[in-house]
Amino acid sequence: MISVCLHSLFAISRRAGTIIFAVAIILSLPLVTVAQTAVSSAWTDETSRSSASSPTSSDEQQSAHVDHDASSDAEQRLGHGKIEGTLGALRLRFYGRVLLNVSVSDSAEVGQDVPLWPLPGTVPVTFPDGSRLPAGRIHDTIFTARQSVFGFNFSPAHSNIWTPSGVVEFDFFGTRPSDSLQPQGRVFNEPRLRKVYLQLEKGGYKLVAGQDDMIIAPLDPISLSHVGAPLGATAGNLWARLPQVRLDLTHHFGETTVLLQVGVLRPLFADPRLGDLPPVGAAIDSTFSGFGERASAPFYQTRLALSHPMSGSTATVGVGGHFGSEAVGANRNIHSWALAVDAELPLLSRLTFRGEGFLGSSLVPFQGGILQGVVAIPNPPPAPQNVFKEIHPLAGAGGWWELTLRATADNKNNLHVGGSVDNPRNRQLRPGTTRSKNGIAWASYFRKLTSDVTVAFEWSYWQFRTVQFAANGARSKAPSGRGNVFNIAFAYDF
């Protein structure tokens, strides 16, 4: 694998030499000395979803709350914000991250600016002149700013017995307006709603209502290349942002903190295999509800987490469960379930282990099973389209791990290495549902130029496998995909 990576790096450097040269100049510049503001003490603190992964006191949650995407520690980090103030009875803060990503790859990637998996290397790609090239020999160079994030946090200027607060957050990872007269359709992106919720908090009780990250599997790998969707999505990292009502109960037993979360969430499947997707450009679902909504019951999720001081920081271990259903017939539902564990363990004062693991079935709402929730075999013609003679859930397991090293005491140089894999149960695969394994290995270096500006270099190596079926149903290996992606990110947090 090392030789493949070195060969790919050499090939890419010839095509993108100016990019790498420019970044080398930037990284060699002297660091700008600036007044330090109150910031998070480590990049590892920037990746837990809400306060779910590390239960703290009410005041600590408001000052150290961070985003699930490893992208925005600003959502409730009031000490760092510069655009804030009191307006009447409200305290309002505007926060965000201006982000530019520059990436090069040595193969065609599904997702491009947010890679999900590489196309099988032998799949032909046709160019406008009719010539063809295998996907494994495609080299893409991408510049994108669409993963920038901005949002608002508001709360009362004076606390009451129950303290209300709210969050509204957007990015630019929405659809792209494009027509026959607009050649820059890949550049102009519409805002996309990420989160909007209100919460009421009193002591160890917190009620959350609105669109937020799901309850189980609250961590993400640390990445600036994957913000619109987290690193490891479709490759072992379950995630979703869904409308929900959630209750968080926190209790302290000496130095140990226990967090119990229970909630109901929108039962959204949007399963591509069953055609459970809204029409392109539709604002309302005018034809039919989603099959999750037609099951007439919400998603149920819960999580129990324990936190305890360890190596000068806090260790957290959590276990969560999920259950839901989607209607595939008038009197038939397919059940979706998952068990997930997560851990954030400071092994040494500067070395932290983080990771998650899961097993479950029909997990397409959380991009599990490599975006495959069910196995569906259609009836032969002349049966109507999207009518299936066999439908059953696809089970699987996966997870990810990551080590974070704070290389310097001032937290300006951080290193990350990790891996992730999603492995559907192969014996359940059938024609039309052939993605059998998706895995990633990655390494990254984050350099803080100032307390607000970060430059990050990220490398990821992707392996994607499929299976194929003969006319008699025999299964065999199909072409696989491999790819190296090198990303340079420039981020300014405010």
QUIURZI-V685027 format. One record per helix or strand of 2 or more residues. SS is the DSSP state (H for helix, E for strand). FROM is the first residue (numbers start at 1). TO is the last residue. Records with the same first field share a line. If there is no record, write none. Layout:
BEGIN
SS: FROM-TO + FROM-TO
END
This chain:
BEGIN
H: 2-15 + 17-28 + 43-46 + 58-64 + 112-114 + 135-137 + 272-274 + 293-295 + 364-366 + 426-428
E: 83-87 + 90-105 + 109-110 + 117-118 + 124-126 + 132-134 + 141-144 + 149-156 + 163-171 + 192-202 + 205-213 + 241-253 + 256-265 + 299-310 + 313-329 + 332-346 + 351-361 + 374-378 + 388-393 + 395-406 + 413-424 + 435-448 + 453-469 + 475-477 + 481-493
END
